[in-house]
Amino acid sequence: MKLIFDKSVPHRRGVSLASNDISAPASLPAGLLRQAPAELPELSELDVVRHFTNLSNKNFGVDTGFYPLGSCTMKYNPKINERVCRLSGFAELHPLLPQLSTGEMLVQGALAVLYDMDMLLREICGLAAFTMQPLAGSHGELTGVMIMAAYHRQQGNRKDTILIPDSAHGTNPASAAIAGYEVQTVPSDAEGVMDIDALGQALGSHVAGVMLTCPNTLGIFNPKIAQICKMVHDVDGLMYYDGANLNAVLGKCRPGDMGFDICHLNLHKTFATPHGGGGPGSGPVGVCEKLEKFLPISVVCEREDGSFFLDYDRPDSIGYIAPFYGNFAIILRAYTYILMLGKAGLERVSENAVLNANYIRKKLMPYFDLPYPQTCKHECVFSASRQAALGVHAVDIAKGLIDRGFHPPTVYFPLIVPEAMMIEPTETESKETLDEFIDAMIALATQAQADPRAFQAYPTTTPVTRPDETLAARKPNVATLPTS
Amino acid sequence: MPFISNTDQQRREMLAEIGMEAGELFADIPAELLSHPPDIPEGLGEQEVLGRMRELSEQNRTGLTGFLGGGLYDHYIPAAVDEIIGRSEFYTSYTPYQPELSQGTLQAIYEFQSMICRLTDMEVANASLYDGGTALYEAVMMAVRITGHQRVIVDETVSPIYRTILQSYTRNLGIEFVETKSDNGLPDGEHIREQLQASAKTAAVVVQNPNFFGCVNDLTGLADLAHEHGSLLIASVYPISLGLLKTPGQMGADIVTGEGQSLGLPLSFGGPYLGFMATRKKYMRKTPGRIAGQTLDKNGQPSFVLTLQAREQHIRREKAMSNICTNQGLCALTATVYMSLLGKAGFGQVAQLCADKAWYAQRRLLEIPGVKLTFPTRWYFNEFVLDLPNHADRVVRRLLQESVAAGFPLVRYYPKMENALMVAITEKRTKKEIDMFAHVLEASL
């Protein structure tokens, strides 16, 4: 499809702007002005609407079809959330209003949402306090690790290492490293969870903490989690819960009760806010009581008269990690979703997510290798090793699924499973959809034996097929600039 | 039960088919952990929840005639923007890991990157970052990677909100943070030179244009100065202003970041917003975040992919350029649609409208006895600082009673500037509203 710039026609105009009711124009000196207008396209409103509508048709979303992208929790995004965040009392609210004197009284509704969301997340996670500020999950991780560092500074601890399992998301080691820590990888045991002996050997007074997902990226809940937390606490280390997989245990058990000290959530995963083609996310961070004072500035608090205010006077805080109060419109959506789910709804989420994942696990077990065959939680990780021996790799199965109308699972992650296919169906999908997906996977497994070469052609139903990523990286073309 | 498709009957069938009992599904979790399920209120129906949320939204005061800016501006958002980003093929998809199913998102990102380059006169842009503040932090970290130096000079005319963010991160990461004093509303070149000479290990000089006070600057001299000392110039810019003002690319900036909220995003009490980052081609492989690139598919067709992924956390883990994973996909799409709708002429026209109205407002407000420009010798785009005869905080409070958000009192971040009021104007403000503002302001002094 043509680039939008190639559709430009000189002097064509899109939206009409307000007329200028000022007679004398501003006249800045020429030296401060740009020499020529920016070469944005010149299009009618119809041109623009049609261009982007056609682009949207080249996209696949949850609303298009089944999207079992492991670890991304691509559940249905309720439409009511979109309506709520567009209410003018929220959408038109300037974030500096509460920083005016008495301005807090102008934003009581918004502060009430942030305050109540904090309370709900405390209860859901079993932690003492939450900040809504982190703007995405990885931003939450960085915030959490900075809180960890602040704690150790105040304790007078000299610690330089964070332990991370080999099954972790890439953001965990990246966040730890960016916050200034050495990263040491702890291997998984035969059951797919953190090897407790290896952990024991790695632990020492130099360890600031451990970052874990529980259940982990194999979809396995670590039954020894309490023991791990105790071992880490014994060296005054902190336990960090990567909440990416909270959907698996939502309403059932709580990170705080497991022994975790810090936890981030991905509102776009567990709490049904749209993934937006890659954001915006939102990554609230919760902490146990002894870490509450380190939370970023500002914090929403309640006065005795029931009104809310923003507390900026927090001497132990790690400071400002974002300009305002988080991705407010995302928090609004998640808040609406939690209000609708209620207590019983939370539990139904994990019960159905886990049932759906185990249904796929059991049904596909005869056809694909399953390195960790026990009961899974929200996702299961198959290996295409058996098919790879015939020349059909995980990527080929992914492309075959596309032709059968499905978004592929996450492939080649977690790294500890060769030819990994990580399938997370989520709770919102029906048995009929799962059955269709299972049939497609079985058909592909059968075809891999009968006609492995056929996979080279897949996908055939998409606008493009197997773009050359090596070429893209070797000769980067990342922008089209005007030829002048 | 909301948002669950399977019926109880289907659940029973599924369990029977796989030979499991419902109780087995969570049997791997120790019983003591299952004994404290969260206790939150029971769920509400859609109509009830909409009622509750509408009530909360009405406890916020909107509908004020707004002159509040400070980096976030009340611009007009064309109707077509919301219609397009409301297409769920865009908003219910994820990071385009499977290019064949994501050509829509990927091409839109590529077009976004191209438009940001064209606006800033830079060569390369990424797919977006969280917001203007964290984008500036990512730029500083990028400069640290490029130069190998661990010191950064930040001018006090950079948004104080951004400076506090930079301070939090740099303190945690052991990077020396030096703040330079301004000279009558603009960065003091001599002070910056002294600081550059004080250490040969400065990664970057960070400035903003128009700066927090609204003053417009030509950064060319500062860019040259930074380069002479082996440092980079990082400029945080307000994208709408680039419809009119000299570009950071022309002025020699090395890394350009900014807050893209003004490009079609609602104010939404602080987010989600849109950070953008553009740079020179030679620094492309040191850039954080996602980048979309054009390539060919196996049939030789032009197509788009995420590229240069060897910089990123999912490949490089602890050696990645940044920990960023999610960008602001939908917000970048919003900005792309906004810029396309305004187009080459319209974008400049919005900028000119802002400048014209601000110029009118400035002169009109200066007619009020006792009101002066804080920095009278400077040039402005759409925001300026006034010295009032009394405490600006009190004036703002009084004007709120007249349904006017008069602006931002600077005393909060600049304690000596008790009487300073920062006023912002966008194309949405009419001459009539500006005259009314002048009238109530005069009456309140």
Interface residues (C-beta under 8 A of the other chain):
Chain A: M1 L3 I4 F5 S8 H11 R12 R13 G14 V15 L17 A18 N20 D21 I22 A24 P25 A26 S27 L28 P29 G31 L32 L33 R34 Q35 P37 A38 E39 L40 P41 E42 L43 E45 V48 V49 H51 F52 T53 L55 S56 N57 K58 N59 F60 G61 V62 D63 T64 Y67 L69 C72 M74 K75 Y76 N77 P78 I80 E82 R83 V84 C85 R86 L87 S88 G89 F90 A91 E92 L93 H94 P95 L96 L97 Q99 L100 S101 T102 G103 M105 L106 V107 Q108 G109 A110 A112 V113 L120 E123 I124 C125 G126 L135 A136 G137 S138 H139 E141 L142 M146 A149 A150 H169 G170 T171 P173 A174 S175 A176 A177 I178 A179 G180 V183 I220 F221 P223 I225 A226 V249 G251 K252 C253 R254 D257 M258 H268 A272 P274 H275 G276 G277 G278 G279 P280 G281 S282 P296 I318 G319 Y320 I321 A322 P323 F324 Y325 G326 N327 F328 A329 I330 L332 T336 I338 L339 M340 L341 G342 K343 A344 G345 L346 E347 R348 V349 E351 N352 V354 L355 N356 N358 Y359 K362 K363 Q374 T375 A398 K399 I402 H407 P408 T410 F413 E427 T428 E429 S430 K431 T433 P459 T462 P463 V464 T465 R466 P467 D468 E469 L471 A472 A473 P476 N477 V478 A479 T480 L481 P482
Chain B: M1 P2 F3 I4 S5 N6 Q10 R11 E13 M14 L15 E17 I18 G19 M20 A22 E24 L25 F26 A27 D28 I29 P30 L33 L34 H36 P37 P38 D39 I40 P41 E42 G43 L44 G45 E46 V49 L50 R52 M53 R54 E55 L56 S57 E58 Q59 N60 R61 T62 G63 G66 L68 G70 G71 L72 D74 Y76 P78 A80 D82 E83 I84 G86 R87 S88 E89 F90 Y91 T92 S93 Y94 T95 P96 Y97 Q98 P99 E100 L101 S102 Q103 G104 T105 Q107 A108 Y110 E111 Q113 S114 M115 C117 R118 L119 E123 V124 A125 A127 S128 Y130 D131 G132 G133 T134 M141 I161 Y162 T164 I165 Q167 S168 Y169 R171 N172 L173 G174 V216 N217 D218 L242 G243 L244 L245 K246 T247 Q250 P266 L267 S268 F269 G270 G271 P272 M284 R290 I291 A292 G293 Q294 T295 L296 D297 K298 N299 Q301 S303 F304 V305 T307 L308 Q309 A310 E312 Q313 H314 I315 R316 R317 E318 K319 A320 S322 N323 I324 C325 T326 N327 Q328 G329 L330 C331 L333 V337 M339 S340 L341 L342 G343 K344 A345 G346 F347 G348 Q349 V350 Q352 L353 A355 D356 K357 A358 W359 Y360 W379 F381 D393 R394 V396 R397 L400 A405 F408 P409 R412 E427 K428 T430 K431 K432
